[in-house]
């Protein structure tokens, strides 16, 4: 791989590039699903190619190819330089890269069982067993399951001397039970919606989640929602379970802190950001209990945003985003670091694959758990009246990430510190900063989980990537509830 990279780097240097890097990637994927006792899909895919990124005449150029012959590699590098020089004619200013020490490194994400050593037949058998358990519940109309494995191997070389080899294993799995009655459809997902739980782990994740053991309960809850009372409307204290809080973080914290959105460099997909540069270290984002970080380091956990180096060779870091409620940090790259007065990149530039230009992406955007011991049941017991909401069903947020509305799959009324009747179609809405300032309690570490969001879209052409969000159940005071599903 180094020889291939050297061909590209030599051509880029010869043609006048002041900087160049090469990413070679070998990506392998297995995806399986079932639907009502039958195999829904089964796919195995592999992709191998490279991308060349250069700066010439002060502007970026990028080109990619799946042809690894010397002639094609050199032609691709020449094309990248050509694009950079063409782009320089309309540049507003020269690209300015924050300094970064060139690293030589080898890293593989920890795993116990290589998921690709399990057979497709074994995988399908597990999914059909779960499917059967779900459909054994009277009233379950549709059962869907899925299982996904991915192995990403990448080599990064730069004209500055970087030589980095990384391999990452990802496992994702989950299922959904649907219950139909007339024009009404209810659903319950496990371990989470949008494909379940995903982490940088091997097959051991599948075993840890106790998928078969939870299937019947999930089916029963889906059916129970059909006859549950409608979630009341009004202003309530609400408790969000950890997975819902993870999505809340993703949409109302993770996206608006992407510095390319803030600077207007990336406004193609889902807009820009309300977090203009003047708000850094001045905005009261949340209450004193809100402490959120962007952490790509291995010690943070096996999140989809965990790695050793980003796609421009910057080591994984932990950046404080909200500190005791104060807004303290953005997601940055080598190109954007200077705009916030930073001396180096925050290490968040990543690409979906070898044929995409890296852009700023979320790593693991996680909220710290509470310091004092507090379980979910204790949090509920300390709430006189309120609503507990679990598992996302729908969401909507404006292009600046300020006004939002979320719907959940299931809710439970809290009366005098006890969880009572089940509620269907719970939803809540608010304004980002008002909502986070309303957080008055969060559970401790024992209730904290690092959730995976595997399909985060950004950019044009769209890039779909995984992010992580660590969260524990938390309570928010005086939240508007019940406006998402009127008439149901």
C-alpha positions as CSV (number, residue, x, y, z in Angstrom):
1,X,0.0,0.0,0.0
2,X,2.9,2.4,0.7
3,X,4.2,1.9,-2.8
4,X,0.8,2.9,-4.2
5,X,0.7,6.0,-2.0
6,X,4.2,7.0,-3.0
7,X,3.2,7.0,-6.7
8,X,0.4,9.4,-5.9
9,X,2.4,11.6,-3.5
10,X,5.4,11.9,-6.0
11,X,3.1,13.0,-8.8
12,X,1.3,15.5,-6.6
13,X,4.6,17.0,-5.4
14,X,6.0,17.1,-8.9
15,X,3.0,19.0,-10.2
16,X,3.2,21.7,-7.5
17,X,1.0,20.5,-4.6
18,X,2.1,22.1,-1.3
19,X,0.4,19.3,0.6
20,X,-1.0,15.9,-0.3
21,X,-2.4,12.8,1.4
22,X,-3.6,9.4,0.2
23,X,-6.3,7.2,1.9
24,X,-6.6,3.6,0.8
25,X,-9.6,1.7,2.1
26,X,-10.7,-1.9,2.1
27,X,-14.3,-2.0,3.3
28,X,-16.2,-5.3,3.9
29,X,-19.9,-5.5,4.9
30,X,-22.5,-8.2,5.7
31,X,-26.1,-7.3,6.1
32,X,-29.0,-9.7,7.0
33,X,-32.6,-9.2,7.8
34,X,-35.9,-11.1,8.3
35,X,-39.5,-10.2,8.0
36,X,-42.4,-12.3,9.4
37,X,-40.5,-15.6,9.3
38,X,-38.8,-15.1,6.0
39,X,-35.4,-13.8,5.0
40,X,-35.9,-10.2,4.0
41,X,-32.4,-9.4,2.7
42,X,-28.9,-10.9,2.6
43,X,-26.0,-9.0,1.2
44,X,-22.2,-9.3,1.3
45,X,-20.2,-6.4,-0.2
46,X,-16.5,-5.4,-0.4
47,X,-15.0,-2.2,-1.7
48,X,-11.3,-1.3,-2.3
49,X,-10.0,2.0,-3.6
50,X,-8.1,5.1,-2.8
51,X,-8.6,8.9,-2.7
52,X,-6.0,11.6,-3.2
53,X,-6.4,15.0,-1.5
54,X,-4.1,17.9,-2.3
55,X,-3.5,21.6,-1.8
56,X,-2.2,23.5,-4.9
57,X,-2.2,27.2,-5.3
58,X,-3.9,27.5,-1.9
59,X,-7.0,25.4,-2.8
60,X,-8.2,21.9,-2.3
61,X,-8.4,19.2,-5.0
62,X,-9.7,15.7,-4.6
63,X,-9.9,12.6,-6.9
64,X,-10.5,8.9,-6.3
65,X,-10.3,5.6,-8.1
66,X,-10.7,1.9,-7.6
67,X,-7.9,1.1,-10.1
68,X,-4.7,0.5,-8.2
69,X,-2.4,0.2,-11.2
70,X,0.5,2.7,-11.3
71,X,-0.8,4.5,-14.4
72,X,-4.3,5.0,-12.8
73,X,-2.9,6.1,-9.4
74,X,-0.6,8.7,-11.0
75,X,-3.4,9.9,-13.3
76,X,-5.7,10.2,-10.3
77,X,-3.1,12.3,-8.4
78,X,-2.7,14.5,-11.4
79,X,-6.4,15.0,-11.6
80,X,-6.5,16.1,-8.0
81,X,-3.9,18.7,-8.6
82,X,-5.7,19.9,-11.7
83,X,-8.9,20.3,-9.7
84,X,-7.1,22.2,-7.0
85,X,-5.6,24.7,-9.4
86,X,-8.9,25.2,-11.1
87,X,-10.5,25.8,-7.7
88,X,-7.9,28.3,-6.8
89,X,-9.3,30.7,-9.4
90,X,-12.4,31.3,-7.3
91,X,-10.9,30.9,-3.8
92,X,-11.6,33.6,-1.1
93,X,-8.4,32.8,0.7
94,X,-5.6,30.2,0.9
95,X,-6.3,27.0,2.8
96,X,-4.6,27.2,6.2
97,X,-3.7,24.0,7.9
98,X,-3.1,23.8,11.6
99,X,0.3,22.1,12.3
100,X,0.2,18.4,13.2
101,X,3.0,16.0,13.9
102,X,3.2,13.3,11.3
103,X,2.6,9.9,13.0
104,X,3.5,6.3,12.2
105,X,1.0,4.0,13.8
106,X,-1.0,0.7,13.7
107,X,-4.4,0.3,15.4
108,X,-7.2,-2.2,15.5
109,X,-10.4,-1.7,17.4
110,X,-10.7,-4.2,20.3
111,X,-13.0,-7.2,19.7
112,X,-13.4,-10.7,21.1
113,X,-15.1,-12.6,18.2
114,X,-14.4,-11.6,14.6
115,X,-18.1,-11.4,13.4
116,X,-17.1,-12.6,9.9
117,X,-16.0,-16.0,11.5
118,X,-19.7,-16.6,12.2
119,X,-21.6,-18.2,9.3
120,X,-24.5,-16.6,7.4
121,X,-26.6,-19.7,8.3
122,X,-25.9,-19.1,12.0
123,X,-26.8,-15.5,11.7
124,X,-30.1,-16.2,9.9
125,X,-31.0,-18.9,12.4
126,X,-30.7,-16.4,15.3
127,X,-32.8,-13.8,13.5
128,X,-35.5,-16.3,12.7
129,X,-35.6,-17.4,16.3
130,X,-36.1,-13.8,17.4
131,X,-38.7,-13.3,14.7
132,X,-40.6,-16.4,15.9
133,X,-40.5,-15.1,19.5
134,X,-42.0,-11.8,18.5
135,X,-44.8,-13.3,16.4
136,X,-45.7,-15.7,19.2
137,X,-47.3,-12.8,20.9
138,X,-51.0,-12.5,19.9
139,X,-51.6,-9.2,18.2
140,X,-48.1,-8.7,16.7
141,X,-48.7,-8.1,13.0
142,X,-45.2,-7.6,11.7
143,X,-41.8,-8.7,13.0
144,X,-38.6,-7.4,11.5
145,X,-35.0,-8.2,12.6
146,X,-31.5,-7.2,11.3
147,X,-27.9,-8.0,11.8
148,X,-24.9,-6.1,10.3
149,X,-21.2,-6.5,10.4
150,X,-18.5,-4.2,9.0
151,X,-14.7,-4.4,8.7
152,X,-13.0,-1.1,7.7
153,X,-9.3,-1.3,7.0
154,X,-7.6,2.0,6.0
155,X,-4.1,3.2,5.2
156,X,-3.2,6.9,5.4
157,X,-0.1,8.5,4.0
158,X,0.8,12.2,3.7
159,X,3.5,14.4,2.1
160,X,4.3,15.4,5.7
161,X,5.4,11.8,6.5
162,X,2.3,10.2,8.1
163,X,2.0,6.4,7.8
164,X,-1.1,5.1,9.6
165,X,-2.9,1.8,9.4
166,X,-6.2,1.3,11.1
167,X,-8.7,-1.5,11.2
168,X,-12.2,-1.1,12.7
169,X,-14.8,-3.8,13.4
170,X,-18.5,-2.8,13.8
171,X,-21.5,-4.9,14.8
172,X,-25.1,-3.7,14.8
173,X,-28.3,-5.6,15.5
174,X,-31.9,-5.0,16.6
175,X,-35.6,-5.8,15.9
176,X,-39.0,-4.3,15.8
177,X,-42.5,-5.6,16.6
178,X,-45.4,-3.8,14.9
179,X,-49.1,-4.1,16.0
180,X,-51.8,-3.0,13.6
181,X,-55.5,-2.3,14.5
182,X,-57.6,-0.6,11.9
183,X,-55.8,2.6,10.9
184,X,-53.5,2.6,13.9
185,X,-50.0,1.2,14.0
186,X,-47.9,0.9,17.1
187,X,-44.3,-0.4,17.4
188,X,-41.7,-1.3,19.9
189,X,-38.0,-1.6,19.1
190,X,-35.1,-3.3,20.8
191,X,-32.4,-2.4,21.9
192,X,-33.2,0.9,20.1
193,X,-35.0,2.2,17.1
194,X,-33.2,2.9,13.7
195,X,-31.5,-0.5,13.5
196,X,-31.0,-1.3,17.2
197,X,-27.6,-1.0,19.0
198,X,-24.3,-0.5,17.1
199,X,-20.8,-0.5,18.5
200,X,-17.2,-1.0,17.5
201,X,-17.2,-4.6,18.7
202,X,-17.2,-8.1,17.4
203,X,-19.9,-10.7,17.6
204,X,-19.8,-10.5,21.4
205,X,-22.2,-7.5,21.2
206,X,-24.9,-9.8,19.8
207,X,-24.4,-12.1,22.8
208,X,-24.4,-9.3,25.3
209,X,-27.7,-7.8,24.2
210,X,-29.9,-10.9,25.1
211,X,-31.9,-10.5,22.0
212,X,-34.0,-13.6,22.2
213,X,-34.7,-13.1,25.9
214,X,-36.3,-9.7,25.4
215,X,-38.3,-10.4,22.3
216,X,-41.5,-11.5,23.9
217,X,-41.6,-8.5,26.2
218,X,-41.1,-6.2,23.2
219,X,-43.9,-7.8,21.3
220,X,-46.2,-7.5,24.3
221,X,-45.5,-3.8,24.7
222,X,-46.2,-3.2,21.0
223,X,-49.6,-4.8,21.4
224,X,-50.4,-3.1,24.7
225,X,-49.8,0.3,23.1
226,X,-52.9,-0.2,20.9
227,X,-55.2,0.0,23.9
228,X,-53.0,2.4,26.0
229,X,-54.3,5.9,26.8
230,X,-53.2,8.7,24.7
231,X,-50.3,10.8,26.1
232,X,-51.8,14.0,27.6
233,X,-51.0,17.4,26.3
234,X,-49.6,20.2,28.4
235,X,-46.4,21.2,30.3
236,X,-44.8,18.4,32.3
237,X,-41.7,17.2,33.9
238,X,-40.3,14.5,31.6
239,X,-37.7,11.7,32.0
240,X,-36.0,10.6,28.8
241,X,-34.4,7.1,28.7
242,X,-30.8,7.0,27.7
243,X,-31.3,6.1,24.0
244,X,-33.8,9.0,23.5
245,X,-31.4,11.4,25.2
246,X,-28.7,10.1,22.9
247,X,-30.7,11.1,19.8
248,X,-31.5,14.5,21.5
249,X,-27.8,15.1,21.9
250,X,-27.2,14.1,18.3
251,X,-29.6,16.5,16.8
252,X,-29.5,19.5,19.2
253,X,-25.8,19.4,20.2
254,X,-23.9,17.2,17.8
255,X,-24.9,18.8,14.5
256,X,-24.8,22.5,15.5
257,X,-21.2,22.2,16.9
258,X,-19.9,21.1,13.5
259,X,-17.6,24.0,12.7
260,X,-18.1,23.7,8.9
261,X,-21.8,24.3,9.4
262,X,-21.1,27.3,11.6
263,X,-18.8,28.8,9.0
264,X,-21.2,28.3,6.1
265,X,-18.9,25.8,4.4
266,X,-21.4,23.0,4.7
267,X,-25.1,23.9,4.4
268,X,-26.3,21.4,1.8
269,X,-27.8,18.8,4.1
270,X,-30.0,19.8,7.0
271,X,-28.8,23.4,7.2
272,X,-26.3,25.4,9.2
273,X,-26.1,26.2,12.9
274,X,-27.4,28.7,15.5
275,X,-24.0,28.4,17.3
276,X,-22.2,31.4,15.8
277,X,-18.6,32.0,16.8
278,X,-19.6,34.8,19.3
279,X,-21.4,32.1,21.4
280,X,-18.2,30.2,22.2
281,X,-17.5,30.4,26.0
282,X,-20.4,32.9,26.4
283,X,-23.6,30.9,25.7
284,X,-25.4,29.3,28.7
285,X,-26.3,26.1,26.7
286,X,-27.7,24.1,29.6
287,X,-28.0,23.8,33.4
288,X,-25.0,23.2,35.6
289,X,-25.6,19.5,35.3
290,X,-25.0,19.4,31.6
291,X,-21.5,18.3,30.7
292,X,-21.0,17.0,27.2
293,X,-17.8,16.0,25.4
294,X,-16.7,15.0,21.9
295,X,-14.5,12.0,22.6
296,X,-13.0,9.7,19.9
297,X,-10.6,8.0,22.3
298,X,-10.7,4.3,22.9
299,X,-11.0,4.8,26.6
300,X,-14.4,6.5,26.1
301,X,-15.8,3.2,24.9
302,X,-16.6,1.2,21.7
303,X,-18.6,4.0,20.0
304,X,-19.1,4.4,16.3
305,X,-17.2,7.6,16.7
306,X,-14.1,5.9,18.2
307,X,-10.8,5.7,16.3
308,X,-7.1,6.2,16.8
309,X,-6.7,8.9,14.1
310,X,-9.1,10.8,11.9
311,X,-8.9,10.9,8.1
312,X,-6.2,13.5,8.0
313,X,-3.9,11.8,10.5
314,X,-4.9,13.7,13.7
315,X,-4.9,11.6,16.9
316,X,-8.3,11.0,18.6
317,X,-9.1,13.6,21.3
318,X,-11.6,14.6,23.9
319,X,-13.0,18.1,23.4
320,X,-15.2,19.6,26.1
321,X,-18.4,20.8,24.3
322,X,-20.6,21.9,27.2
323,X,-19.0,22.4,30.6
324,X,-21.3,22.9,33.6
325,X,-23.8,24.3,31.1
326,X,-21.4,26.7,29.3
327,X,-20.8,26.2,25.6
328,X,-17.0,25.5,25.4
329,X,-16.1,23.8,22.1
330,X,-16.7,22.9,18.4
331,X,-15.9,20.0,16.2
332,X,-12.9,21.2,14.1
333,X,-10.4,20.2,11.4
334,X,-6.9,21.3,10.5
335,X,-8.4,23.8,8.1
336,X,-11.0,25.3,10.5
337,X,-9.0,25.3,13.8
338,X,-7.7,28.8,13.3
339,X,-11.2,30.3,13.1
340,X,-11.8,29.6,16.8
341,X,-8.2,30.4,17.8
342,X,-7.2,26.8,18.3
343,X,-3.6,25.7,17.7
344,X,-4.5,22.3,16.4
345,X,-7.4,20.3,14.9
346,X,-9.9,18.6,17.2
347,X,-9.4,15.5,15.1
348,X,-13.0,15.1,13.6
349,X,-12.4,15.0,9.8
350,X,-13.8,11.7,8.4
351,X,-15.1,10.3,5.1
352,X,-17.7,7.6,4.4
353,X,-15.3,5.8,2.1
354,X,-12.3,6.1,-0.2
355,X,-14.2,7.9,-2.9
356,X,-15.5,10.8,-0.6
357,X,-13.8,13.9,0.6
358,X,-13.4,14.0,4.4
359,X,-15.6,16.5,6.2
360,X,-16.2,17.3,9.8
361,X,-18.2,14.6,11.5
362,X,-19.4,13.8,15.0
363,X,-17.2,11.5,17.0
364,X,-18.8,10.2,20.3
365,X,-20.8,13.2,21.6
366,X,-21.7,12.1,25.1
367,X,-23.2,13.5,28.2
368,X,-21.4,12.8,31.5
369,X,-23.5,10.8,34.0
370,X,-24.3,12.2,37.4
371,X,-21.7,12.1,40.0
372,X,-24.0,11.0,42.8
373,X,-25.5,7.4,42.7
374,X,-28.9,7.6,41.0
375,X,-30.7,4.8,39.3
376,X,-33.5,5.1,36.8
377,X,-36.0,3.8,39.4
378,X,-34.7,6.3,42.0
379,X,-35.0,9.1,39.5
380,X,-38.7,8.1,38.8
381,X,-39.3,7.8,42.6
382,X,-38.0,11.4,43.1
383,X,-40.5,12.7,40.5
384,X,-43.9,13.6,41.9
385,X,-45.7,14.0,38.6
386,X,-44.4,13.6,35.1
387,X,-44.0,11.4,32.0
388,X,-41.3,8.8,31.3
389,X,-40.5,8.5,27.5
390,X,-38.6,5.7,25.8
391,X,-37.2,4.9,22.4
392,X,-37.4,7.4,19.5
393,X,-40.1,7.1,16.9
394,X,-39.9,10.4,15.0
395,X,-38.0,13.7,15.1
396,X,-38.0,17.1,13.5
397,X,-35.6,20.0,13.9
398,X,-35.0,23.3,12.0
399,X,-32.0,23.9,9.8
400,X,-30.2,25.8,12.5
401,X,-30.9,23.1,15.1
402,X,-32.8,25.4,17.4
403,X,-36.5,24.4,17.4
404,X,-37.3,20.7,17.7
405,X,-40.0,18.1,18.2
406,X,-39.5,14.4,19.1
407,X,-41.9,11.5,19.3
408,X,-41.2,8.4,21.3
409,X,-42.5,4.8,20.9
410,X,-43.8,4.5,24.5
411,X,-44.4,6.5,27.6
412,X,-45.5,6.0,31.1
413,X,-47.2,8.4,33.5
414,X,-45.5,9.1,36.8
415,X,-47.7,9.8,39.8
416,X,-46.4,10.3,43.3
417,X,-43.0,8.9,42.3
418,X,-44.4,5.7,40.7
419,X,-44.6,4.7,37.1
420,X,-48.3,4.0,36.4
421,X,-50.3,3.7,33.2
422,X,-48.7,3.2,29.8
423,X,-49.2,6.1,27.3
424,X,-49.1,5.9,23.6
425,X,-47.8,8.4,21.1
426,X,-45.8,10.5,23.6
427,X,-44.0,13.5,22.2
428,X,-42.3,16.7,23.3
429,X,-41.0,19.9,21.8
430,X,-38.9,22.8,22.7
431,X,-36.0,25.2,21.9
432,X,-32.5,23.7,22.2
433,X,-31.0,26.0,24.9
434,X,-34.3,26.3,26.9
435,X,-34.5,22.5,26.9
436,X,-31.0,21.8,28.1
437,X,-31.3,24.5,30.8
438,X,-34.3,22.6,32.1
439,X,-32.3,19.5,32.9
440,X,-32.4,19.1,36.7
441,X,-31.3,15.4,37.2
442,X,-29.4,12.7,35.4
443,X,-28.6,9.1,36.4
444,X,-25.2,7.9,37.4
445,X,-22.6,5.8,35.6
446,X,-24.4,2.4,36.1
447,X,-27.3,3.6,33.9
448,X,-25.0,5.1,31.2
449,X,-24.8,3.5,27.8
450,X,-22.8,4.4,24.7
451,X,-25.4,4.2,21.9
452,X,-24.6,3.9,18.2
453,X,-26.2,6.0,15.5
454,X,-25.2,4.2,12.3
455,X,-26.8,6.3,9.6
456,X,-26.1,10.0,10.1
457,X,-26.3,11.8,6.9
458,X,-24.3,14.9,5.9
459,X,-22.9,16.6,2.8
460,X,-23.6,16.6,-0.9
461,X,-23.1,14.1,-2.3
462,X,-24.5,12.7,1.0
463,X,-22.1,10.8,3.3
464,X,-23.7,8.3,5.7
465,X,-21.6,7.5,8.8
466,X,-21.8,6.3,12.3
467,X,-21.6,8.3,15.5
468,X,-21.8,7.5,19.2
469,X,-23.7,9.0,22.0
470,X,-23.2,8.1,25.7
471,X,-26.2,9.0,27.9
472,X,-28.1,8.0,31.0
473,X,-31.8,8.7,31.8
474,X,-32.3,12.3,32.7
475,X,-35.2,14.6,33.8
476,X,-36.2,17.9,32.3
477,X,-38.6,20.3,34.0
478,X,-41.5,22.2,32.4
479,X,-41.4,20.7,28.9
480,X,-44.2,21.0,26.3
481,X,-45.7,17.5,25.8
482,X,-48.1,15.9,23.4
483,X,-48.3,17.9,20.2
484,X,-46.9,15.5,17.7
485,X,-49.7,13.1,17.2
486,X,-53.0,15.0,17.4
487,X,-56.1,13.0,16.8
488,X,-54.6,9.6,17.5
